[in-house]
Amino acid sequence: MYTPAHFEAAPEAVRELLTRPGAANLVTMTSQGLLATLLPFVYDPSMGGHGALHTHVARNNPQWSEPAIGEALMIIQGADAYVSPSWYASKAEHGRVVPTWNYSTAHVYGNLVVHDDPAWLAGQVRRLTGLNEAEFEHPWSVDDAPERYISGQLRAIVGLELVITRIEAKTKLSQNRPDADIDGVVAGLSVRGQSESAADVERARPSRA
């Protein structure tokens, strides 16, 4: 991933991308060519030197049964947004401004392990559900559904574990702009209701000390 120094992701930004509820595109090179699937995941920091991403796919999805050639890749995307040059204070000063796109992303590489084991799958589904239901007033639990129904659902999926070998991450969040321009970006995004992107820009604001 091309990453200028001022857009390098800080460790806390990488951790946020790995641990927040979300989904990632799993990409594998196989003998049939490239395969890709968008999958919700849970991060397990205890596996290996860099942790692992745990997910599952439909049993009918060929991506799990086609062996990956070399490393697999999961692409995690944070909030992203269009940035208008009209938000920059610099526009009024000299006019030398153009539009851009702000985003946070992590390219997570690793070795893909298939888990066709009901116990592993049950644990993964419970962790995934717990992560995504945590903020609900009345969170749903796997135990809320009939046991026979859940058993049938588990037979229809296959577990996947990406044991991480390396992570390339980038936070392109207006860090290369003057403070007044950053103020304008935060205000502009907020007005458009893109509060998550606005908060990301504010958190990434460089220290001018």
Backbone as a printed PyTorch tensor [residue, N CA C, xyz], in Angstrom:
tensor([[[  0.8420,  -1.1880,   0.0000],
         [  0.0000,   0.0000,   0.0000],
         [  0.8860,   1.2490,   0.0000]],

        [[  0.6030,   2.1750,  -0.8920],
         [  1.3600,   3.4260,  -0.9150],
         [  0.9180,   4.2770,   0.2670]],

        [[  1.8620,   4.6110,   1.1500],
         [  1.5270,   5.3490,   2.3660],
         [  2.5750,   6.4220,   2.6360]],

        [[  2.3140,   7.6880,   2.2550],
         [  3.2130,   8.7790,   2.6450],
         [  3.3330,   8.8470,   4.1660]],

        [[  4.4640,   9.3310,   4.6360],
         [  4.7360,   9.3240,   6.0780],
         [  3.6450,  10.0080,   6.8950]],

        [[  3.0590,  11.1070,   6.3750],
         [  2.0730,  11.8350,   7.1650],
         [  0.7280,  11.1120,   7.2220]],

        [[  0.5630,  10.0230,   6.4490],
         [ -0.6710,   9.2460,   6.4920],
         [ -0.4790,   7.8680,   7.1240]],

        [[  0.6860,   7.6230,   7.7130],
         [  0.9150,   6.3400,   8.3750],
         [ -0.0090,   6.2130,   9.5860]],

        [[ -0.6560,   5.0620,   9.7300],
         [ -1.6080,   4.8480,  10.8170],
         [ -0.8760,   4.6240,  12.1350]],

        [[ -1.3080,   5.3210,  13.1620],
         [ -0.7590,   5.1220,  14.5040],
         [ -1.2500,   3.7780,  15.0490]],

        [[ -0.5160,   3.1910,  16.0010],
         [ -0.9260,   1.8860,  16.5470],
         [ -2.3610,   1.8790,  17.0700]],

        [[ -2.7850,   2.9750,  17.7050],
         [ -4.1550,   3.0020,  18.2350],
         [ -5.1890,   3.0280,  17.1160]],

        [[ -4.8450,   3.6420,  15.9830],
         [ -5.7660,   3.6560,  14.8420],
         [ -5.8910,   2.2540,  14.2360]],

        [[ -4.7820,   1.5330,  14.1630],
         [ -4.8110,   0.1560,  13.6720],
         [ -5.6470,  -0.7130,  14.5960]],

        [[ -5.4410,  -0.5480,  15.8960],
         [ -6.2030,  -1.3310,  16.8800],
         [ -7.7020,  -1.0620,  16.7650]],

        [[ -8.0630,   0.1970,  16.5200],
         [ -9.4730,   0.5500,  16.3500],
         [-10.0770,  -0.1510,  15.1330]],

        [[ -9.3520,  -0.1810,  14.0280],
         [ -9.8410,  -0.8490,  12.8340],
         [-10.0160,  -2.3490,  13.0540]],

        [[ -9.1120,  -2.9480,  13.8310],
         [ -9.1670,  -4.3890,  14.0690],
         [-10.2640,  -4.7920,  15.0480]],

        [[-10.5510,  -3.9380,  16.0140],
         [-11.4160,  -4.3600,  17.1140],
         [-12.8470,  -3.8550,  17.0370]],

        [[-13.1150,  -2.8410,  16.2130],
         [-14.4830,  -2.3270,  16.1410],
         [-15.3650,  -3.3120,  15.3820]],

        [[-16.6720,  -3.2910,  15.6160],
         [-17.5660,  -4.1350,  14.8150],
         [-17.5040,  -3.7210,  13.3520]],

        [[-17.4060,  -4.6880,  12.4810],
         [-17.3290,  -4.3520,  11.0700],
         [-17.0960,  -5.5860,  10.2100]],

        [[-16.9210,  -5.3440,   8.9270],
         [-16.6790,  -6.4180,   7.9700],
         [-15.4660,  -6.0650,   7.1330]],

        [[-14.8820,  -7.0800,   6.5160],
         [-13.6960,  -6.8820,   5.6900],
         [-13.8050,  -7.7570,   4.4530]],

        [[-13.1650,  -7.3290,   3.3820],
         [-13.1030,  -8.1420,   2.1650],
         [-11.9560,  -9.1360,   2.2780]],

        [[-12.2850, -10.4270,   2.2620],
         [-11.2760, -11.4720,   2.2190],
         [-10.9310, -11.7290,   0.7590]],

        [[ -9.6410, -11.6250,   0.4260],
         [ -9.1770, -11.8190,  -0.9510],
         [ -8.1420, -12.9350,  -0.9560]],

        [[ -8.3540, -13.9370,  -1.8040],
         [ -7.3900, -15.0350,  -1.9190],
         [ -7.0720, -15.2930,  -3.3900]],

        [[ -5.8050, -15.5970,  -3.6390],
         [ -5.4080, -16.0710,  -4.9580],
         [ -5.5010, -17.5890,  -4.9460]],

        [[ -6.1970, -18.1630,  -5.9210],
         [ -6.3780, -19.6090,  -6.0030],
         [ -6.0520, -20.0840,  -7.4130]],

        [[ -6.1140, -21.3800,  -7.6200],
         [ -5.8860, -21.9260,  -8.9540],
         [ -6.9760, -21.5030,  -9.9230]],

        [[ -8.1100, -21.0140,  -9.3870],
         [ -9.2170, -20.5280, -10.2150],
         [ -9.1720, -19.0110, -10.3970]],

        [[ -8.0980, -18.3790,  -9.9090],
         [ -7.9790, -16.9240,  -9.9720],
         [ -8.2870, -16.2870,  -8.6300]],

        [[ -8.4970, -14.9690,  -8.6360],
         [ -8.7970, -14.2460,  -7.4030],
         [-10.2320, -14.5020,  -6.9610]],

        [[-10.4040, -14.7070,  -5.6510],
         [-11.7330, -14.8350,  -5.0490],
         [-11.8310, -13.8030,  -3.9330]],

        [[-13.0220, -13.2390,  -3.7420],
         [-13.2030, -12.2200,  -2.7020],
         [-14.6100, -12.3130,  -2.1240]],

        [[-14.7070, -12.1110,  -0.7960],
         [-15.9930, -12.1190,  -0.1040],
         [-15.9500, -11.1120,   1.0340]],

        [[-17.0120, -10.3220,   1.1760],
         [-17.1220,  -9.4000,   2.3120],
         [-17.6510, -10.1770,   3.5190]],

        [[-16.9000, -10.1470,   4.6350],
         [-17.2240, -10.9810,   5.7890],
         [-17.0880, -10.2010,   7.1000]],

        [[-18.0500, -10.3400,   8.0190],
         [-17.8720,  -9.7830,   9.3630],
         [-16.8140, -10.5970,  10.1100]],

        [[-16.0790,  -9.9550,  10.9980],
         [-14.9660, -10.6490,  11.6410],
         [-14.8320, -10.2340,  13.1070]],

        [[-14.0630, -11.0500,  13.8250],
         [-13.6620, -10.7450,  15.1990],
         [-12.1420, -10.8710,  15.2710]],

        [[-11.5070,  -9.9380,  15.9510],
         [-10.0570,  -9.9660,  16.1100],
         [ -9.6940, -10.6940,  17.3950]],

        [[ -8.7510, -11.6360,  17.2950],
         [ -8.2280, -12.3560,  18.4580],
         [ -6.7430, -12.0220,  18.5810]],

        [[ -6.3690, -11.1540,  19.5460],
         [ -4.9660, -10.7330,  19.6550],
         [ -4.0350, -11.8030,  20.2150]],

        [[ -4.5830, -12.9130,  20.7170],
         [ -3.7570, -13.9230,  21.3940],
         [ -3.0860, -14.8980,  20.4350]],

        [[ -3.4600, -14.8760,  19.1740],
         [ -2.9380, -15.8630,  18.2320],
         [ -1.6350, -15.3780,  17.5940]],

        [[ -0.5820, -16.1750,  17.6800],
         [  0.6790, -15.8520,  17.0140],
         [  1.2590, -14.5240,  17.4690]],

        [[  2.0850, -13.9430,  16.6250],
         [  2.7330, -12.6890,  16.9840],
         [  1.9010, -11.4580,  16.7250]],

        [[  0.9070, -11.5560,  15.8380],
         [  0.1180, -10.3840,  15.4530],
         [ -1.3800, -10.5700,  15.6540]],

        [[ -1.7850, -11.7230,  16.1700],
         [ -3.2020, -11.9900,  16.3370],
         [ -3.7970, -12.6590,  15.1050]],

        [[ -5.1350, -12.7890,  15.1130],
         [ -5.8320, -13.4410,  14.0120],
         [ -7.2110, -12.8170,  13.8440]],

        [[ -7.7330, -12.8970,  12.6200],
         [ -9.1050, -12.4980,  12.3410],
         [ -9.9300, -13.7580,  12.1360]],

        [[-11.0550, -13.8500,  12.8640],
         [-11.9280, -15.0150,  12.7870],
         [-13.2300, -14.6370,  12.0930]],

        [[-13.6670, -15.4750,  11.1680],
         [-14.9000, -15.2160,  10.4370],
         [-15.4810, -16.5420,   9.9740]],

        [[-16.5050, -16.4840,   9.1380],
         [-17.0830, -17.6980,   8.5420],
         [-17.7270, -17.3620,   7.2140]],

        [[-17.8860, -18.3900,   6.3790],
         [-18.5230, -18.2290,   5.0720],
         [-19.5880, -19.3030,   4.9100]],

        [[-20.4870, -19.0770,   3.9670],
         [-21.4680, -20.1000,   3.6150],
         [-20.7440, -21.3310,   3.0730]],

        [[-21.2260, -22.5060,   3.4320],
         [-20.5930, -23.7350,   2.9610],
         [-20.5840, -23.8110,   1.4280]],

        [[-21.5720, -23.1980,   0.7920],
         [-21.6380, -23.2120,  -0.6690],
         [-20.6700, -22.2280,  -1.3280]],

        [[-20.0170, -21.3710,  -0.5190],
         [-19.0600, -20.4080,  -1.0640],
         [-17.7510, -21.1420,  -1.3920]],

        [[-17.2990, -21.1290,  -2.6540],
         [-16.0970, -21.8860,  -3.0180],
         [-14.8050, -21.3170,  -2.4510]],

        [[-14.8520, -20.1350,  -1.8370],
         [-13.5940, -19.5330,  -1.3960],
         [-12.9110, -20.3530,  -0.3070]],

        [[-13.6860, -21.0240,   0.5220],
         [-13.0570, -21.8000,   1.6000],
         [-12.4490, -23.0980,   1.0870]],

        [[-13.0230, -23.6690,   0.0260],
         [-12.5600, -24.9700,  -0.4530],
         [-11.4920, -24.8680,  -1.5340]],

        [[-11.3080, -23.6820,  -2.0940],
         [-10.2220, -23.4570,  -3.0500],
         [ -8.9840, -22.9930,  -2.2700]],

        [[ -7.9560, -23.8050,  -2.1400],
         [ -6.7900, -23.4340,  -1.3240],
         [ -6.1660, -22.1110,  -1.7650]],

        [[ -5.8400, -21.2860,  -0.7880],
         [ -5.1880, -20.0070,  -1.0780],
         [ -3.7340, -20.2540,  -1.4670]],

        [[ -3.2880, -19.5660,  -2.4970],
         [ -1.8940, -19.6270,  -2.9190],
         [ -1.1600, -18.4630,  -2.2430]],

        [[ -0.2260, -18.7840,  -1.3670],
         [  0.4790, -17.7390,  -0.6260],
         [ -0.4140, -17.1170,   0.4390]],

        [[ -0.0970, -15.8800,   0.8040],
         [ -0.8590, -15.1910,   1.8370],
         [ -2.2640, -14.8340,   1.3420]],

        [[ -3.1950, -14.8350,   2.2890],
         [ -4.5230, -14.2740,   2.0350],
         [ -4.5230, -12.8380,   2.5530]],

        [[ -5.5050, -12.0560,   2.1120],
         [ -5.5900, -10.6440,   2.4800],
         [ -7.0070, -10.3130,   2.9120]],

        [[ -7.1360,  -9.6230,   4.0560],
         [ -8.4190,  -9.0650,   4.4500],
         [ -8.2780,  -7.5450,   4.4780]],

        [[ -9.1630,  -6.8540,   3.7600],
         [ -9.1090,  -5.4000,   3.6380],
         [-10.1920,  -4.8000,   4.5210]],

        [[ -9.7550,  -4.1060,   5.5730],
         [-10.6720,  -3.4780,   6.5260],
         [-10.8000,  -2.0030,   6.1800]],

        [[-12.0110,  -1.5290,   6.1040],
         [-12.2630,  -0.1340,   5.7350],
         [-12.9490,   0.5950,   6.8830]],

        [[-12.3900,   1.7280,   7.2990],
         [-13.0550,   2.5790,   8.2750],
         [-13.9800,   3.5550,   7.5630]],

        [[-14.3750,   4.6030,   8.2700],
         [-15.2300,   5.6200,   7.6540],
         [-14.4790,   6.3140,   6.5320]],

        [[-15.1910,   6.6830,   5.4620],
         [-14.5720,   7.4180,   4.3710],
         [-15.5300,   8.5010,   3.8930]],

        [[-14.9730,   9.5500,   3.2710],
         [-15.8140,  10.6850,   2.8980],
         [-15.1330,  11.5650,   1.8650]],

        [[-15.9420,  12.1530,   1.0230],
         [-15.4870,  13.1760,   0.0810],
         [-15.1700,  14.4620,   0.8460]],

        [[-14.0810,  15.1150,   0.4800],
         [-13.6880,  16.3820,   1.0940],
         [-13.7190,  17.4680,   0.0250]],

        [[-14.5810,  18.4590,   0.2280],
         [-14.7170,  19.5580,  -0.7290],
         [-13.6640,  20.6260,  -0.4710]],

        [[-13.0220,  21.1460,  -1.5280],
         [-12.0520,  22.2320,  -1.3400],
         [-12.7070,  23.5090,  -0.8250]],

        [[-14.0280,  23.5950,  -0.9420],
         [-14.7190,  24.7830,  -0.4340],
         [-14.6790,  24.8590,   1.0900]],

        [[-14.3210,  23.7580,   1.7410],
         [-14.2300,  23.7670,   3.2090],
         [-12.9050,  24.3280,   3.7090]],

        [[-11.9180,  24.4530,   2.8360],
         [-10.5920,  24.8940,   3.2490],
         [-10.5310,  26.4170,   3.3730]],

        [[ -9.9520,  26.8840,   4.4810],
         [ -9.6590,  28.3080,   4.5930],
         [ -8.6740,  28.7330,   3.5050]],

        [[ -7.8230,  27.7970,   3.0650],
         [ -6.8270,  28.0850,   2.0340],
         [ -7.4650,  28.5030,   0.7140]],

        [[ -8.6960,  28.0920,   0.4710],
         [ -9.3610,  28.4480,  -0.7910],
         [ -9.4750,  29.9680,  -0.9250]],

        [[ -9.8390,  30.6280,   0.1930],
         [ -9.9830,  32.0920,   0.1550],
         [ -8.6310,  32.7870,   0.0850]],

        [[ -7.5820,  32.1180,   0.5740],
         [ -6.2590,  32.7300,   0.6190],
         [ -5.5700,  32.7130,  -0.7420]],

        [[ -5.5710,  31.5490,  -1.4090],
         [ -4.8180,  31.4480,  -2.6620],
         [ -5.5160,  30.6070,  -3.7340]],

        [[ -6.5490,  29.8720,  -3.3710],
         [ -7.3090,  29.1160,  -4.3610],
         [ -6.6420,  27.8560,  -4.8780]],

        [[ -5.4290,  27.5510,  -4.3990],
         [ -4.7220,  26.3740,  -4.8980],
         [ -5.1260,  25.1380,  -4.0920]],

        [[ -6.3660,  24.7120,  -4.2960],
         [ -6.9150,  23.5640,  -3.5620],
         [ -7.7410,  22.7110,  -4.5280]],

        [[ -7.8120,  21.4300,  -4.2340],
         [ -8.5950,  20.5010,  -5.0540],
         [ -9.3400,  19.5280,  -4.1320]],

        [[-10.3610,  18.8380,  -4.6530],
         [-11.0650,  17.8430,  -3.8290],
         [-10.1660,  16.6590,  -3.5080]],

        [[-10.5510,  15.9240,  -2.4680],
         [ -9.8520,  14.6830,  -2.1360],
         [-10.8320,  13.7520,  -1.4400]],

        [[-10.3300,  12.6120,  -1.0310],
         [-11.1560,  11.6210,  -0.3310],
         [-10.4190,  11.2100,   0.9320]],

        [[-11.0840,  11.2670,   2.0710],
         [-10.5090,  10.8400,   3.3430],
         [-10.9410,   9.4120,   3.6640]],

        [[-10.0540,   8.6510,   4.2880],
         [-10.3960,   7.2680,   4.6390],
         [ -9.3780,   6.6960,   5.6210]],

        [[ -9.7840,   5.5950,   6.2430],
         [ -8.8900,   4.7750,   7.0580],
         [ -9.0180,   3.3390,   6.5570]],

        [[ -7.8900,   2.6660,   6.4180],
         [ -7.9510,   1.2890,   5.9410],
         [ -6.7670,   0.4940,   6.4730]],

        [[ -6.9600,  -0.8040,   6.5860],
         [ -5.8780,  -1.7140,   6.9670],
         [ -5.8950,  -2.9060,   6.0240]],

        [[ -4.7360,  -3.2180,   5.4640],
         [ -4.5740,  -4.4180,   4.6560],
         [ -3.9030,  -5.4580,   5.5610]],

        [[ -4.6570,  -6.4830,   5.9050],
         [ -4.1970,  -7.4830,   6.8720],
         [ -3.8650,  -8.7660,   6.1200]],

        [[ -2.5920,  -9.1380,   6.1160],
         [ -2.1240, -10.3260,   5.4050],
         [ -1.9130, -11.4700,   6.3980]],

        [[ -2.1010, -12.6950,   5.9120],
         [ -1.8540, -13.8190,   6.7910],
         [ -2.1000, -15.1540,   6.1240]],

        [[ -1.9370, -16.1950,   6.9160],
         [ -2.1660, -17.5590,   6.4630],
         [ -3.5920, -17.9670,   6.8160]],

        [[ -4.3280, -18.4750,   5.8410],
         [ -5.7360, -18.7880,   6.0260],
         [ -5.8970, -20.2340,   6.4760]],

        [[ -6.6260, -20.4080,   7.5930],
         [ -6.8910, -21.7320,   8.1600],
         [ -8.3880, -21.9750,   8.1160]],

        [[ -8.7910, -23.1530,   7.6170],
         [-10.2050, -23.5220,   7.5460],
         [-10.5850, -24.3110,   8.7880]],

        [[-11.7350, -23.9620,   9.3980],
         [-12.2400, -24.6710,  10.5810],
         [-13.6350, -25.2200,  10.2770]],

        [[-13.6980, -26.5230,  10.0290],
         [-14.9930, -27.1700,   9.7900],
         [-15.3450, -27.9900,  11.0270]],

        [[-15.4400, -27.2920,  12.1400],
         [-15.6210, -27.9130,  13.4540],
         [-16.7630, -27.1960,  14.1710]],

        [[-17.8440, -27.8870,  14.5280],
         [-19.0020, -27.2360,  15.1450],
         [-18.6540, -26.4420,  16.4030]],

        [[-17.7290, -26.9510,  17.2160],
         [-17.3720, -26.2540,  18.4560],
         [-16.6670, -24.9330,  18.1450]],

        [[-15.7260, -24.9470,  17.2000],
         [-15.0280, -23.7060,  16.8170],
         [-16.0160, -22.7110,  16.2340]],

        [[-16.8780, -23.2010,  15.3540],
         [-17.8640, -22.3330,  14.7210],
         [-18.8180, -21.7250,  15.7440]],

        [[-19.2680, -22.5300,  16.6960],
         [-20.1940, -22.0260,  17.7190],
         [-19.5390, -20.9100,  18.5230]],

        [[-18.2710, -21.0840,  18.8650],
         [-17.5570, -20.0450,  19.6040],
         [-17.3880, -18.7900,  18.7740]],

        [[-17.0750, -18.9440,  17.4910],
         [-16.8780, -17.7870,  16.6270],
         [-18.1750, -17.0040,  16.4530]],

        [[-19.2720, -17.7190,  16.2430],
         [-20.5630, -17.0590,  16.0620],
         [-20.9760, -16.3240,  17.3420]],

        [[-20.7190, -16.9090,  18.4850],
         [-21.0510, -16.2500,  19.7570],
         [-20.2190, -14.9840,  19.9550]],

        [[-18.9150, -15.0560,  19.6490],
         [-18.0630, -13.8760,  19.8070],
         [-18.4740, -12.7710,  18.8320]],

        [[-18.7710, -13.1790,  17.6010],
         [-19.1740, -12.2060,  16.5890],
         [-20.4880, -11.5340,  16.9660]],

        [[-21.4360, -12.3300,  17.4290],
         [-22.7280, -11.7850,  17.8520],
         [-22.5570, -10.8630,  19.0520]],

        [[-21.7560, -11.2800,  20.0220],
         [-21.5350, -10.4540,  21.2060],
         [-20.9220,  -9.1120,  20.8710]],

        [[-19.9640,  -9.1030,  19.9380],
         [-19.3190,  -7.8550,  19.5340],
         [-20.3210,  -6.8990,  18.8960]],

        [[-21.1510,  -7.4260,  18.0070],
         [-22.0660,  -6.5650,  17.2560],
         [-23.3390,  -6.2110,  18.0150]],

        [[-23.6970,  -6.9830,  19.0260],
         [-24.9030,  -6.7140,  19.8080],
         [-24.6150,  -5.8920,  21.0620]],

        [[-23.3460,  -5.6260,  21.3500],
         [-22.9460,  -5.0350,  22.6330],
         [-23.6410,  -3.7150,  22.9390]],

        [[-23.9010,  -2.9000,  21.9240],
         [-24.4680,  -1.5700,  22.1670],
         [-25.9930,  -1.5460,  22.0950]],

        [[-26.6150,  -2.6780,  21.8220],
         [-28.0730,  -2.7200,  21.7700],
         [-28.6610,  -2.6860,  23.1780]],

        [[-29.8040,  -2.0420,  23.3220],
         [-30.4650,  -1.9870,  24.6370],
         [-30.8790,  -3.3800,  25.0960]],

        [[-31.3500,  -4.1920,  24.1570],
         [-31.7230,  -5.5750,  24.4620],
         [-30.9760,  -6.4910,  23.4960]],

        [[-29.7010,  -6.7850,  23.7830],
         [-28.8830,  -7.5580,  22.8470],
         [-29.4120,  -8.9720,  22.6250]],

        [[-29.3850,  -9.3700,  21.3570],
         [-29.7780, -10.7320,  21.0020],
         [-28.6360, -11.6870,  21.3200]],

        [[-28.9790, -12.8890,  21.7650],
         [-27.9960, -13.9210,  22.0630],
         [-28.3010, -15.1530,  21.2210]],

        [[-27.2680, -15.9190,  20.9070],
         [-27.4620, -17.1780,  20.1900],
         [-28.4380, -18.0730,  20.9450]],

        [[-28.4240, -17.9880,  22.2650],
         [-29.3140, -18.8200,  23.0810],
         [-30.7810, -18.4180,  22.9630]],

        [[-31.0570, -17.2740,  22.3290],
         [-32.4430, -16.8600,  22.1300],
         [-33.1360, -17.6890,  21.0520]],

        [[-32.3660, -18.3640,  20.2150],
         [-32.9270, -19.1810,  19.1410],
         [-32.9450, -20.6530,  19.5560]],

        [[-33.8550, -21.4520,  18.9990],
         [-33.8970, -22.8850,  19.3370],
         [-32.5810, -23.5860,  19.0120]],

        [[-32.1640, -24.4910,  19.8640],
         [-30.8740, -25.1640,  19.7060],
         [-30.7920, -25.9300,  18.3850]],

        [[-31.8810, -26.6180,  18.0050],
         [-31.8640, -27.3770,  16.7530],
         [-31.7010, -26.4470,  15.5500]],

        [[-32.3190, -25.2860,  15.6370],
         [-32.2060, -24.3070,  14.5460],
         [-30.7640, -23.8250,  14.4170]],

        [[-30.1330, -23.4930,  15.5390],
         [-28.7440, -23.0330,  15.5200],
         [-27.8250, -24.1220,  14.9950]],

        [[-28.0560, -25.3500,  15.4090],
         [-27.2270, -26.4630,  14.9270],
         [-27.3080, -26.5890,  13.4080]],

        [[-28.5060, -26.4070,  12.8720],
         [-28.6710, -26.4560,  11.4250],
         [-27.9620, -25.3150,  10.7250]],

        [[-28.0360, -24.1190,  11.3300],
         [-27.3480, -22.9680,  10.7530],
         [-25.8330, -23.1660,  10.7610]],

        [[-25.3040, -23.7630,  11.8220],
         [-23.8590, -23.9910,  11.9100],
         [-23.3900, -24.9930,  10.8590]],

        [[-24.2420, -25.9560,  10.5120],
         [-23.8600, -26.9250,   9.4810],
         [-23.7730, -26.2830,   8.0970]],

        [[-24.3710, -25.0990,   7.9650],
         [-24.3990, -24.4320,   6.6630],
         [-23.2360, -23.4610,   6.4630]],

        [[-22.3370, -23.3640,   7.4450],
         [-21.2080, -22.4410,   7.3480],
         [-19.8950, -23.1530,   7.6500]],

        [[-18.8010, -22.5050,   7.2700],
         [-17.4490, -23.0120,   7.5240],
         [-16.6250, -21.8650,   8.1110]],

        [[-15.8410, -22.1760,   9.1340],
         [-15.0440, -21.1490,   9.8040],
         [-13.7370, -20.8670,   9.0710]],

        [[-13.3080, -19.6050,   9.1580],
         [-12.0310, -19.1930,   8.5780],
         [-11.2480, -18.3810,   9.5990]],

        [[ -9.9620, -18.6480,   9.6630],
         [ -9.0670, -17.9220,  10.5700],
         [ -7.8810, -17.4050,   9.7670]],

        [[ -7.7110, -16.0720,   9.7690],
         [ -6.5430, -15.4770,   9.1310],
         [ -5.4990, -15.2140,  10.2150]],

        [[ -4.4710, -16.0520,  10.2610],
         [ -3.3820, -15.8670,  11.2250],
         [ -2.4520, -14.8000,  10.6430]],

        [[ -2.4370, -13.6400,  11.2900],
         [ -1.8320, -12.4440,  10.7010],
         [ -0.3020, -12.5440,  10.6500]],

        [[  0.2420, -12.2280,   9.4870],
         [  1.6980, -12.1640,   9.3270],
         [  2.1970, -10.7230,   9.2510]],

        [[  1.3600,  -9.8080,   8.7280],
         [  1.7520,  -8.4010,   8.6370],
         [  0.5160,  -7.5400,   8.3760]],

        [[  0.6300,  -6.2720,   8.7440],
         [ -0.4660,  -5.3210,   8.5550],
         [  0.1000,  -4.0470,   7.9380]],

        [[ -0.5310,  -3.5870,   6.8720],
         [ -0.2210,  -2.2860,   6.2880],
         [ -1.4640,  -1.4140,   6.4570]],

        [[ -1.3220,  -0.2930,   7.1430],
         [ -2.4920,   0.5310,   7.4570],
         [ -2.2310,   1.9910,   7.1270]],

        [[ -3.3020,   2.6760,   6.7690],
         [ -3.2060,   4.0710,   6.3430],
         [ -4.4050,   4.8480,   6.8510]],

        [[ -4.1550,   6.0500,   7.3830],
         [ -5.2250,   6.9560,   7.7910],
         [ -5.0210,   8.2750,   7.0530]],

        [[ -5.7420,   8.4410,   5.9670],
         [ -5.6490,   9.6680,   5.1610],
         [ -6.7710,  10.5930,   5.6270]],

        [[ -6.4540,  11.4590,   6.5790],
         [ -7.4760,  12.2210,   7.2970],
         [ -7.1040,  13.6990,   7.4140]],

        [[ -6.6390,  14.2610,   6.3280],
         [ -6.3290,  15.7000,   6.2490],
         [ -5.1510,  16.1280,   7.1260]],

        [[ -4.2970,  15.1640,   7.5230],
         [ -3.1500,  15.5280,   8.3650],
         [ -2.1700,  16.4570,   7.6520]],

        [[ -2.2100,  16.4840,   6.3170],
         [ -1.2830,  17.3180,   5.5480],
         [ -1.8020,  18.7350,   5.3310]],

        [[ -2.9520,  19.0690,   5.9270],
         [ -3.5320,  20.3970,   5.7560],
         [ -3.2280,  21.2890,   6.9670]],

        [[ -3.2180,  22.6090,   6.7810],
         [ -3.0710,  23.5240,   7.9260],
         [ -4.2610,  23.3700,   8.8920]],

        [[ -4.0560,  23.8340,  10.1150],
         [ -5.0960,  23.7010,  11.1380],
         [ -6.4230,  24.3150,  10.7050]],

        [[ -6.3720,  25.4840,  10.0640],
         [ -7.6160,  26.1410,   9.6590],
         [ -8.3680,  25.3020,   8.6270]],

        [[ -7.6320,  24.6370,   7.7500],
         [ -8.2780,  23.7540,   6.7740],
         [ -8.8960,  22.5420,   7.4640]],

        [[ -8.1820,  21.9930,   8.4460],
         [ -8.7100,  20.8510,   9.1970],
         [ -9.9940,  21.2540,   9.9240]],

        [[-10.0100,  22.4450,  10.4970],
         [-11.2390,  22.9420,  11.1350],
         [-12.3900,  22.9410,  10.1390]],

        [[-12.1070,  23.3880,   8.9120],
         [-13.1370,  23.4420,   7.8920],
         [-13.6260,  22.0680,   7.4850]],

        [[-12.7180,  21.0970,   7.4050],
         [-13.1030,  19.7250,   7.0580],
         [-14.0030,  19.1390,   8.1380]],

        [[-13.6180,  19.3100,   9.4000],
         [-14.4280,  18.7930,  10.5100],
         [-15.8250,  19.4160,  10.4790]],

        [[-15.8790,  20.7320,  10.2750],
         [-17.1710,  21.4190,  10.2320],
         [-17.9980,  20.9600,   9.0350]],

        [[-17.3550,  20.8380,   7.8740],
         [-18.0740,  20.4390,   6.6660],
         [-18.6400,  19.0330,   6.7710]],

        [[-17.8480,  18.1090,   7.2780],
         [-18.3240,  16.7370,   7.4480],
         [-19.4520,  16.6690,   8.4660]],

        [[-19.3340,  17.4370,   9.5240],
         [-20.3620,  17.4410,  10.5660],
         [-21.6960,  17.9410,  10.0190]],

        [[-21.6520,  18.9990,   9.2290],
         [-22.8760,  19.5440,   8.6320],
         [-23.5470,  18.5100,   7.7350]],

        [[-22.7460,  17.7000,   7.0520],
         [-23.2920,  16.6730,   6.1560],
         [-23.7200,  15.4130,   6.8980]],

        [[-23.6130,  15.4170,   8.2310],
         [-24.0260,  14.2660,   9.0230],
         [-23.0280,  13.1320,   9.0580]],

        [[-21.7980,  13.4010,   8.6050],
         [-20.7690,  12.3620,   8.5930],
         [-19.9070,  12.4940,   9.8490]],

        [[-20.5560,  12.2500,  10.9650],
         [-19.9250,  12.4920,  12.2690],
         [-18.7470,  11.5610,  12.5270]],

        [[-18.8230,  10.3320,  12.0440],
         [-17.7130,   9.3970,  12.2730],
         [-16.4670,   9.8690,  11.5310]],

        [[-16.6370,  10.2970,  10.2860],
         [-15.4920,  10.8110,   9.5320],
         [-14.9490,  12.0840,  10.1630]],

        [[-15.8380,  12.9520,  10.6280],
         [-15.4020,  14.1870,  11.2870],
         [-14.5840,  13.8710,  12.5370]],

        [[-15.0440,  12.9170,  13.3280],
         [-14.3290,  12.5330,  14.5460],
         [-12.9660,  11.9340,  14.2150]],

        [[-12.8940,  11.1450,  13.1340],
         [-11.6120,  10.5660,  12.7210],
         [-10.6140,  11.6680,  12.3610]],

        [[-11.0740,  12.6890,  11.6380],
         [-10.1960,  13.7980,  11.2550],
         [ -9.6980,  14.5310,  12.4960]],

        [[-10.5830,  14.7610,  13.4480],
         [-10.1980,  15.4560,  14.6800],
         [ -9.1680,  14.6520,  15.4760]],

        [[ -9.3830,  13.3390,  15.5700],
         [ -8.4400,  12.4980,  16.3080],
         [ -7.0730,  12.4480,  15.6400]],

        [[ -7.0650,  12.5330,  14.3090],
         [ -5.7980,  12.4330,  13.5670],
         [ -5.0730,  13.7670,  13.4600]],

        [[ -5.6760,  14.8290,  13.9710],
         [ -5.0620,  16.1550,  13.8430],
         [ -3.6360,  16.1450,  14.4100]],

        [[ -2.6450,  16.5630,  13.6140],
         [ -1.2530,  16.5180,  14.0800],
         [ -1.0020,  17.5130,  15.2170]],

        [[ -0.1090,  17.1200,  16.0930],
         [  0.3430,  18.0420,  17.1330],
         [  1.2920,  19.0530,  16.4960]],

        [[  1.0820,  20.3260,  16.7750],
         [  1.9270,  21.3720,  16.1650],
         [  3.0120,  21.8660,  17.1240]],

        [[  3.2370,  21.1460,  18.1950],
         [  4.2350,  21.5550,  19.1860],
         [  5.6430,  21.5390,  18.5950]]])
